[in-house]
């Protein structure tokens, strides 16, 4: 269990101003930045060396400024399994979210994908970082919204009711049952019932609650 008051963090972003801004923000919030680097190779090395509680990674880094950061994050999770990663992106790239989530292998492990604009909402950003460090899955609401737009006719989620889809979308954002209940203005018991129905309709085998939540989110993202 990660101590919410102090995390050891690696930052990887080639934009010096943003990188230094994150260092200052996190340090002033009581956390320790163990490494702040500007390219993918340095990120992988820092994760292997420091085994941080969580890493913040820009998708686009040198030399081509396409997906080097994402590929480095995937490599870091291969070398240090389940190391928590929060990816930041300037734009919504649903395929990048898919690639990153595929590294969970259905077994969990902290993963987050947020737009850089979310950093400005400091409390929400820090909360997302804590949830990822604690092993949760956090997705930007805009990524979740775009996933709805690409549903196929053979969607395995077609059996879900509109309310169950709402619950699953909020699960994909990394929200707890209590947070989902607040967002939908329903009781915790109602959310628990919806979650059980989702697991049943997606034919997810009995397992730990967190494991099945990850499997449900992966099903949601890939269809």
SULHU-V408182 format. One record per residue. SS is DSSP state (a for helix, b for strand, c for the rest). OMEGA is omega in radians with two decimals (999 if undefined). D_FIRST is the distance of its C-alpha to the first C-alpha in Angstrom with 2 decimals. Layout:
# SULHU-V408182
ss=SS omega=OMEGA d_first=D_FIRST
ss=SS omega=OMEGA d_first=D_FIRST
This chain:
# SULHU-V408182
ss=c omega=-3.11 d_first=0.00
ss=c omega=3.08 d_first=3.79
ss=c omega=-3.09 d_first=6.44
ss=c omega=-3.07 d_first=8.80
ss=c omega=-3.11 d_first=11.70
ss=c omega=3.09 d_first=11.63
ss=c omega=3.01 d_first=10.93
ss=b omega=-2.92 d_first=13.08
ss=b omega=2.96 d_first=15.19
ss=b omega=3.09 d_first=18.19
ss=b omega=3.09 d_first=20.94
ss=b omega=3.13 d_first=23.76
ss=c omega=-3.09 d_first=26.73
ss=c omega=3.08 d_first=30.40
ss=c omega=-2.99 d_first=31.34
ss=a omega=-3.10 d_first=31.38
ss=a omega=3.12 d_first=31.51
ss=a omega=-3.13 d_first=28.46
ss=a omega=-3.12 d_first=26.51
ss=a omega=3.08 d_first=27.52
ss=a omega=3.09 d_first=26.93
ss=a omega=3.11 d_first=23.29
ss=a omega=-3.11 d_first=22.96
ss=a omega=-3.14 d_first=24.55
ss=a omega=-3.08 d_first=22.62
ss=a omega=3.12 d_first=19.17
ss=a omega=3.13 d_first=20.45
ss=a omega=3.11 d_first=22.01
ss=c omega=3.05 d_first=18.82
ss=c omega=-3.13 d_first=17.22
ss=c omega=-3.12 d_first=15.52
ss=b omega=3.05 d_first=16.79
ss=b omega=-3.05 d_first=18.70
ss=b omega=3.08 d_first=19.05
ss=b omega=3.07 d_first=21.65
ss=b omega=-2.98 d_first=23.81
ss=b omega=-3.04 d_first=26.12
ss=c omega=3.09 d_first=28.82
ss=b omega=-3.03 d_first=29.12
ss=a omega=-3.14 d_first=27.45
ss=a omega=3.13 d_first=28.23
ss=a omega=3.08 d_first=26.72
ss=a omega=-3.12 d_first=23.48
ss=a omega=3.14 d_first=23.25
ss=a omega=-3.12 d_first=24.11
ss=a omega=3.12 d_first=21.57
ss=a omega=3.14 d_first=18.66
ss=a omega=-3.09 d_first=20.02
ss=a omega=-2.96 d_first=20.61
ss=a omega=-3.11 d_first=17.57
ss=c omega=-3.03 d_first=14.72
ss=c omega=3.04 d_first=13.25
ss=c omega=3.13 d_first=9.95
ss=b omega=3.06 d_first=12.45
ss=b omega=3.07 d_first=16.25
ss=b omega=-2.96 d_first=18.83
ss=b omega=3.01 d_first=21.91
ss=b omega=3.13 d_first=25.40
ss=c omega=-3.01 d_first=27.06
ss=c omega=3.12 d_first=30.45
ss=c omega=-3.13 d_first=30.96
ss=b omega=0.10 d_first=33.91
ss=c omega=-3.02 d_first=36.25
ss=c omega=-3.12 d_first=37.03
ss=c omega=3.04 d_first=34.61
ss=c omega=-3.08 d_first=33.99
ss=c omega=-3.09 d_first=30.74
ss=a omega=-3.14 d_first=30.01
ss=a omega=3.12 d_first=26.62
ss=a omega=-3.13 d_first=25.61
ss=a omega=3.09 d_first=27.03
ss=a omega=3.11 d_first=25.25
ss=a omega=3.11 d_first=21.87
ss=a omega=3.12 d_first=22.81
ss=a omega=3.12 d_first=23.90
ss=a omega=3.13 d_first=20.75
ss=a omega=3.05 d_first=18.76
ss=a omega=-3.10 d_first=21.50
ss=a omega=3.11 d_first=21.22
ss=c omega=-3.05 d_first=17.43
ss=c omega=3.08 d_first=16.44
ss=c omega=3.07 d_first=13.67
ss=c omega=-3.07 d_first=13.34
ss=c omega=-3.11 d_first=12.51
ss=b omega=2.98 d_first=15.89
ss=b omega=-3.12 d_first=17.33
ss=b omega=3.04 d_first=21.09
ss=b omega=-3.13 d_first=23.63
ss=b omega=3.10 d_first=27.17
ss=c omega=-3.10 d_first=30.40
ss=c omega=3.07 d_first=31.55
ss=c omega=3.08 d_first=30.38
ss=c omega=-3.03 d_first=30.45
ss=a omega=-3.13 d_first=29.47
ss=a omega=3.10 d_first=30.10
ss=a omega=3.10 d_first=27.54
ss=a omega=3.10 d_first=24.86
ss=a omega=-3.10 d_first=26.10
ss=a omega=-3.13 d_first=25.98
ss=a omega=-3.13 d_first=22.42
ss=a omega=3.12 d_first=21.23
ss=a omega=-3.14 d_first=23.31
ss=c omega=3.12 d_first=20.99
ss=c omega=-3.07 d_first=18.43
ss=c omega=-3.13 d_first=21.10
ss=c omega=-3.04 d_first=19.93
ss=c omega=3.12 d_first=16.78
ss=c omega=-3.04 d_first=14.31
ss=c omega=-3.01 d_first=12.32
ss=c omega=3.10 d_first=11.99
ss=b omega=3.06 d_first=15.59
ss=b omega=3.09 d_first=17.44
ss=b omega=-3.10 d_first=21.17
ss=b omega=2.97 d_first=22.65
ss=b omega=-3.09 d_first=26.10
ss=a omega=3.13 d_first=26.51
ss=a omega=-3.09 d_first=28.12
ss=a omega=-3.13 d_first=24.82
ss=a omega=-3.11 d_first=23.87
ss=a omega=3.05 d_first=26.60
ss=c omega=-2.89 d_first=24.73
ss=a omega=-3.09 d_first=22.36
ss=a omega=-3.14 d_first=20.23
ss=a omega=3.11 d_first=19.90
ss=a omega=3.14 d_first=19.18
ss=a omega=3.10 d_first=16.37
ss=a omega=3.11 d_first=14.90
ss=a omega=3.14 d_first=15.32
ss=a omega=3.12 d_first=13.72
ss=a omega=-3.12 d_first=10.47
ss=a omega=3.09 d_first=10.66
ss=a omega=3.13 d_first=11.47
ss=a omega=-3.13 d_first=8.75
ss=c omega=3.08 d_first=6.24
ss=c omega=-3.12 d_first=8.83
ss=c omega=3.10 d_first=11.52
ss=b omega=-3.09 d_first=15.22
ss=b omega=3.12 d_first=17.16
ss=b omega=3.11 d_first=20.94
ss=c omega=3.13 d_first=23.58
ss=a omega=3.13 d_first=25.84
ss=a omega=3.06 d_first=28.83
ss=a omega=3.12 d_first=27.57
ss=a omega=-3.14 d_first=27.03
ss=a omega=-3.13 d_first=30.52
ss=a omega=3.12 d_first=32.18
ss=a omega=3.11 d_first=30.84
ss=a omega=-3.03 d_first=32.93
ss=a omega=-3.07 d_first=35.99
ss=c omega=3.13 d_first=35.96
ss=c omega=3.09 d_first=35.83
ss=c omega=-3.13 d_first=38.31
ss=c omega=-3.14 d_first=40.65
ss=c omega=-3.13 d_first=39.02
ss=c omega=3.11 d_first=35.68
ss=a omega=3.12 d_first=33.70
ss=a omega=-3.05 d_first=32.40
ss=a omega=-3.14 d_first=35.99
ss=a omega=-3.10 d_first=35.54
ss=c omega=3.05 d_first=33.00
ss=c omega=3.09 d_first=34.44
ss=a omega=3.14 d_first=34.22
ss=a omega=3.11 d_first=31.69
ss=a omega=3.07 d_first=29.51
ss=a omega=3.08 d_first=29.75
ss=a omega=3.14 d_first=28.64
ss=a omega=-3.12 d_first=25.57
ss=a omega=3.09 d_first=24.76
ss=a omega=3.12 d_first=25.39
ss=a omega=3.01 d_first=22.89
ss=a omega=-3.13 d_first=20.31
ss=a omega=3.07 d_first=21.11
ss=c omega=3.09 d_first=20.31
ss=c omega=-3.08 d_first=16.71
ss=c omega=3.07 d_first=17.47
ss=c omega=3.10 d_first=16.18
ss=a omega=-3.14 d_first=19.01
ss=a omega=3.12 d_first=19.41
ss=a omega=3.10 d_first=19.78
ss=a omega=3.13 d_first=22.21
ss=a omega=3.12 d_first=24.15
ss=a omega=-3.10 d_first=24.60
ss=a omega=-3.09 d_first=25.77
ss=a omega=-3.13 d_first=28.23
ss=c omega=3.06 d_first=29.25
ss=c omega=-3.13 d_first=28.83
ss=c omega=3.06 d_first=27.14
ss=a omega=-3.14 d_first=23.69
ss=a omega=3.12 d_first=25.77
ss=a omega=3.12 d_first=27.78
ss=a omega=3.13 d_first=24.82
ss=a omega=3.11 d_first=23.49
ss=a omega=3.12 d_first=27.06
ss=a omega=-3.13 d_first=27.25
ss=a omega=3.10 d_first=24.03
ss=a omega=3.12 d_first=25.50
ss=a omega=3.12 d_first=28.76
ss=a omega=3.13 d_first=27.22
ss=a omega=-3.11 d_first=25.66
ss=a omega=-3.08 d_first=29.06
ss=a omega=3.10 d_first=31.18
ss=c omega=3.13 d_first=29.23
ss=c omega=3.10 d_first=29.58
ss=c omega=-3.06 d_first=25.94
ss=c omega=3.08 d_first=25.62
ss=c omega=-3.13 d_first=23.65
ss=c omega=3.09 d_first=20.14
ss=c omega=-3.13 d_first=16.59
ss=a omega=-3.09 d_first=16.49
ss=a omega=-3.14 d_first=14.13
ss=a omega=-3.13 d_first=16.45
ss=a omega=3.08 d_first=19.51
ss=a omega=3.12 d_first=18.43
ss=a omega=3.13 d_first=18.10
ss=a omega=3.12 d_first=21.46
ss=a omega=3.13 d_first=23.04
ss=a omega=3.11 d_first=22.12
ss=a omega=3.08 d_first=23.48
ss=a omega=3.13 d_first=26.62
ss=a omega=-3.06 d_first=26.97
ss=a omega=-3.01 d_first=26.79
ss=c omega=-3.10 d_first=29.17
ss=c omega=999 d_first=31.91
